[in-house]
Amino acid sequence: MIALLQRVAEARVRIAGETVGEIGAGLLVLLCAERGDTEAEGERLLAKILKLRVFPDQARKMNRSVQDVGGGLLIVSQFTLAADTSSGTRPGFSRAAAPEDGRRLYDAFVARARVLHPVVQAGRFGADMQVQLVNDGPVTVPLSVAPAPPG
């Protein structure tokens, strides 16, 4: 699974002019499931996101997590993070999970996030969304987890 995190002062996602998810300070999580991903990768990625120290402490060092600061999570599906741009000028998306798998993994990720974190908002899988954000810092961090090795 792949995530692109942006530390935000605020963020919202709109569909057809309606705001469906909105947070104040926290993390915008653009999330992509790749072929072969399982819920286990989602669990590991979420654990890393919740503990990642990208918020400043009193000395202005990135030493605090979204949990430490009580920030929100806005989780938005974005299969284009799996883009292959190695040849030509049009990205390919063969590494992205099939839509039914992507939806299942996205929904499981959001559901688990809601269990583990008090402020979680989300977009809608497969919808044409407009995302607005005020990047704080700016801080943008790519994250990914590979499948766990067998046994």
C-alpha positions as CSV (number, residue, x, y, z in Angstrom):
1,M,0.0,0.0,0.0
2,I,1.1,3.5,-0.7
3,A,0.1,6.7,1.2
4,L,1.1,10.3,0.6
5,L,0.7,12.3,3.8
6,Q,0.4,16.0,3.9
7,R,0.5,17.8,7.3
8,V,-2.4,20.3,7.0
9,A,-3.8,23.3,8.9
10,E,-7.1,22.3,7.4
11,A,-8.4,20.1,4.6
12,R,-11.7,19.1,3.0
13,V,-13.0,16.9,0.3
14,R,-16.0,17.8,-1.8
15,I,-18.1,15.7,-4.2
16,A,-20.5,17.5,-6.6
17,G,-20.3,20.6,-4.5
18,E,-21.0,18.9,-1.2
19,T,-18.4,18.6,1.6
20,V,-18.2,15.0,2.6
21,G,-15.1,15.1,4.8
22,E,-13.3,18.0,6.6
23,I,-10.7,18.3,9.3
24,G,-8.7,21.1,11.0
25,A,-5.1,20.5,11.8
26,G,-3.9,17.0,11.1
27,L,-3.0,14.7,8.2
28,L,-4.4,14.4,4.7
29,V,-3.8,10.8,3.8
30,L,-4.0,10.0,0.0
31,L,-4.2,6.2,0.0
32,C,-3.6,3.7,-2.8
33,A,-4.0,-0.1,-2.7
34,E,-1.7,-2.0,-5.0
35,R,-2.3,-5.4,-6.6
36,G,-1.6,-8.1,-4.0
37,D,-2.1,-5.9,-1.0
38,T,-4.1,-7.3,2.0
39,E,-5.6,-5.8,5.1
40,A,-2.4,-6.6,6.9
41,E,-0.5,-4.0,4.8
42,G,-3.2,-1.5,5.6
43,E,-2.9,-2.2,9.3
44,R,0.9,-1.7,9.2
45,L,0.6,1.4,7.2
46,L,-2.0,2.9,9.5
47,A,0.1,2.1,12.6
48,K,3.0,3.9,10.9
49,I,0.8,6.9,10.0
50,L,-0.5,7.3,13.5
51,K,3.0,7.2,15.1
52,L,4.9,9.2,12.5
53,R,6.5,12.2,14.1
54,V,5.8,15.1,11.7
55,F,4.4,17.7,14.0
56,P,6.6,20.1,15.9
57,D,7.3,20.1,19.6
58,Q,8.1,23.2,21.6
59,A,11.6,23.3,20.1
60,R,10.1,23.3,16.6
61,K,11.5,19.8,15.9
62,M,9.3,17.3,14.2
63,N,8.9,15.1,17.3
64,R,5.1,14.6,17.7
65,S,2.6,12.4,16.0
66,V,-0.9,13.1,14.9
67,Q,-2.0,11.2,18.0
68,D,0.2,13.3,20.2
69,V,-1.3,16.5,18.9
70,G,-4.9,15.3,18.7
71,G,-5.0,16.1,14.9
72,G,-7.5,14.8,12.5
73,L,-7.1,12.3,9.6
74,L,-8.8,12.9,6.2
75,I,-8.4,9.7,4.2
76,V,-8.9,10.0,0.4
77,S,-8.5,7.1,-2.0
78,Q,-6.1,7.9,-4.9
79,F,-5.2,5.0,-7.2
80,T,-3.0,7.3,-9.2
81,L,-0.3,6.9,-6.6
82,A,0.4,3.6,-8.3
83,A,1.2,5.3,-11.6
84,D,3.9,3.8,-13.7
85,T,5.6,6.6,-15.7
86,S,8.7,4.6,-16.8
87,S,7.8,4.7,-20.5
88,G,6.0,7.2,-22.7
89,T,4.1,10.2,-21.5
90,R,0.8,8.6,-20.3
91,P,0.9,6.9,-16.9
92,G,-0.1,3.3,-16.6
93,F,-2.0,2.0,-13.6
94,S,-1.5,-1.8,-13.8
95,R,0.1,-1.8,-10.3
96,A,-3.1,-0.4,-8.7
97,A,-5.4,-2.9,-7.1
98,A,-8.5,-3.9,-9.1
99,P,-11.4,-1.6,-8.2
100,E,-13.3,-4.2,-6.0
101,D,-10.1,-5.0,-4.1
102,G,-9.2,-1.3,-3.8
103,R,-12.6,-0.5,-2.4
104,R,-12.5,-3.3,0.1
105,L,-9.0,-2.3,1.3
106,Y,-9.8,1.4,1.5
107,D,-13.0,0.7,3.4
108,A,-11.2,-1.6,5.9
109,F,-8.4,1.1,6.3
110,V,-11.0,3.8,7.1
111,A,-12.9,1.6,9.4
112,R,-9.8,0.6,11.4
113,A,-8.6,4.2,11.5
114,R,-12.0,5.1,13.1
115,V,-11.4,2.5,15.8
116,L,-7.9,3.7,16.6
117,H,-8.2,7.5,16.2
118,P,-10.9,9.9,17.4
119,V,-11.1,12.3,14.4
120,V,-11.3,10.5,11.0
121,Q,-13.0,11.8,7.9
122,A,-13.0,10.3,4.5
123,G,-13.7,10.8,0.8
124,R,-15.7,8.2,-1.2
125,F,-13.9,5.5,-3.1
126,G,-14.1,5.9,-6.9
127,A,-15.8,9.3,-6.7
128,D,-14.7,12.4,-8.6
129,M,-13.5,14.4,-5.7
130,Q,-12.1,17.9,-5.2
131,V,-9.6,18.1,-2.3
132,Q,-8.8,21.4,-0.8
133,L,-6.0,21.8,1.8
134,V,-3.7,24.2,3.5
135,N,-0.4,22.4,3.7
136,D,1.3,23.2,7.0
137,G,5.1,23.6,6.7
138,P,4.9,22.5,3.9
139,V,5.3,18.9,5.1
140,T,4.6,16.1,2.6
141,V,5.8,12.5,3.2
142,P,5.4,9.4,1.0
143,L,4.9,6.1,2.8
144,S,4.6,2.6,1.6
145,V,4.6,-0.9,3.1
146,A,5.5,-4.0,1.3
147,P,3.7,-7.3,1.8
148,A,5.0,-9.1,4.9
149,P,7.5,-11.9,4.2
150,P,5.9,-15.4,4.3
151,G,6.1,-17.3,7.6
